[in-house]
Amino acid sequence: MLKCISSDKKRTYVGYTKNLKNRLIKHNSSKGAKYTKSNKWVIIYKKKFLSKSKAMSYEYNLKHDRKKRLRIYNNYK
Protein backbone atom coordinates (compact mmCIF):
# COMPACT_ATOMS: atom_id res chain seq x y z
CA MET A 1 0.00 0.00 0.00
CA LEU A 2 1.28 3.42 -0.92
CA LYS A 3 0.67 6.71 0.87
CA CYS A 4 0.57 10.00 -1.00
CA ILE A 5 3.08 12.48 0.48
CA SER A 6 2.42 15.33 -1.95
CA SER A 7 -1.16 16.01 -0.86
CA ASP A 8 -2.84 17.09 2.36
CA LYS A 9 -5.60 14.54 1.77
CA LYS A 10 -5.30 11.01 3.17
CA ARG A 11 -4.75 9.19 -0.13
CA THR A 12 -3.62 5.60 -0.51
CA TYR A 13 -3.07 3.24 -3.41
CA VAL A 14 -3.20 -0.56 -3.31
CA GLY A 15 -1.78 -2.70 -6.08
CA TYR A 16 -0.07 -5.94 -7.04
CA THR A 17 3.45 -6.22 -8.43
CA LYS A 18 6.36 -8.63 -8.72
CA ASN A 19 8.92 -5.80 -8.48
CA LEU A 20 8.01 -3.36 -5.72
CA LYS A 21 10.98 -1.02 -6.14
CA ASN A 22 10.44 -0.65 -9.89
CA ARG A 23 6.70 -0.12 -9.47
CA LEU A 24 7.23 2.67 -6.93
CA ILE A 25 9.66 4.39 -9.29
CA LYS A 26 7.03 4.25 -12.05
CA HIS A 27 4.32 5.69 -9.80
CA ASN A 28 6.57 8.53 -8.69
CA SER A 29 7.57 9.35 -12.28
CA SER A 30 3.93 9.46 -13.50
CA LYS A 31 4.29 6.24 -15.50
CA GLY A 32 2.21 4.06 -13.15
CA ALA A 33 -1.52 3.89 -12.63
CA LYS A 34 -3.63 6.92 -13.60
CA TYR A 35 -4.65 7.48 -9.99
CA THR A 36 -1.02 7.93 -8.88
CA LYS A 37 0.04 10.46 -11.53
CA SER A 38 1.28 13.89 -10.44
CA ASN A 39 1.83 12.76 -6.84
CA LYS A 40 4.71 11.41 -4.78
CA TRP A 41 4.25 8.13 -2.94
CA VAL A 42 5.94 6.08 -0.20
CA ILE A 43 5.43 2.43 0.71
CA ILE A 44 3.64 2.07 4.02
CA TYR A 45 2.61 -1.60 3.85
CA LYS A 46 3.67 -4.66 1.90
CA LYS A 47 2.91 -8.36 2.06
CA LYS A 48 4.50 -11.24 0.16
CA PHE A 49 2.58 -14.19 -1.28
CA LEU A 50 3.61 -17.48 -2.85
CA SER A 51 0.94 -17.34 -5.54
CA LYS A 52 -0.47 -14.58 -7.72
CA SER A 53 -4.04 -15.66 -7.04
CA LYS A 54 -3.63 -15.26 -3.27
CA ALA A 55 -1.96 -11.87 -3.76
CA MET A 56 -4.77 -10.67 -6.04
CA SER A 57 -7.41 -11.87 -3.59
CA TYR A 58 -5.72 -10.04 -0.71
CA GLU A 59 -5.35 -6.91 -2.85
CA TYR A 60 -9.07 -6.97 -3.67
CA ASN A 61 -10.03 -7.34 -0.01
CA LEU A 62 -7.67 -4.57 1.12
CA LYS A 63 -8.99 -2.20 -1.54
CA HIS A 64 -12.51 -2.70 -0.21
CA ASP A 65 -11.69 -2.60 3.52
CA ARG A 66 -11.52 1.15 4.23
CA LYS A 67 -11.13 0.64 7.98
CA LYS A 68 -8.07 -1.57 7.58
CA ARG A 69 -6.51 0.86 5.09
CA LEU A 70 -7.08 3.73 7.51
CA ARG A 71 -5.48 1.75 10.39
CA ILE A 72 -2.42 1.03 8.24
CA TYR A 73 -2.27 4.68 7.16
CA ASN A 74 -2.48 5.94 10.74
CA ASN A 75 0.13 3.46 12.01
CA TYR A 76 2.69 4.63 9.47
CA LYS A 77 5.26 6.99 10.98
N, C-alpha and C positions, 0 to 999 in steps of 0.2 A: 504494500500500500504506500502510495506517495502522498506527501503533504505539500501543498502550495506555499512557498515562502515569499512570493512576490505579490500577494494580495492580503488584504485585511480580513477577508472572508475565510471561514473555515472550509477549505476545499480539499477534497481527497480524490485520489484516482486509484482504482483497483484493476489489475491486469495480470495476465499470464505471460511468462517468457522463459526461455531456456538460458538466456544470457542477460542477467540483471544489470550489470554494469553498462553494457552496450545499449540496452533499452532506456536506461536513465539518461544517457548521453543524447539519445535521439529525442526524448521528450524535452530536454532542456535546450535543444537546438531547433525546436519547432518542426522536427521531422517525425514525431511520434503521432499519437492519436490526436484527432481534431480538438478534443476537450482540453488537452494539455498545452496547446500552442500558445505562445506569447506569455508564458509563465515559467517560473523557476521552481523546481521540485526537489525534495529530499526523500529518501527512503525512511519510512518510520516503522515498517513491519514487513517481514518476509517469512515465508514458510516453504520448505522443500518437500516435494512429493516424489514417489518412485514411479508413478504413472501419470500421463497427461490427463486421463479421464478423472482421476481423483483431484488433480490440481484444478481442472476446469469446474468441477462440482463445488469445490471449496470457494473458488473465485466467485461463482454465481451466488452462493449463499452469503458471502461477505458483502457483495455488492448490494444485496437486498436487506441486510441486517444493519440498519442505521445506528442502532444503539451500540452495537459492537464496534462499528467504525468510529463512533464518537469516543468510546472508551479508549481505543487505541490512540486516537488523535490526542486526547487529553493526557495520556500517560507518556507521550513523547516529550522529551526534554530538550 
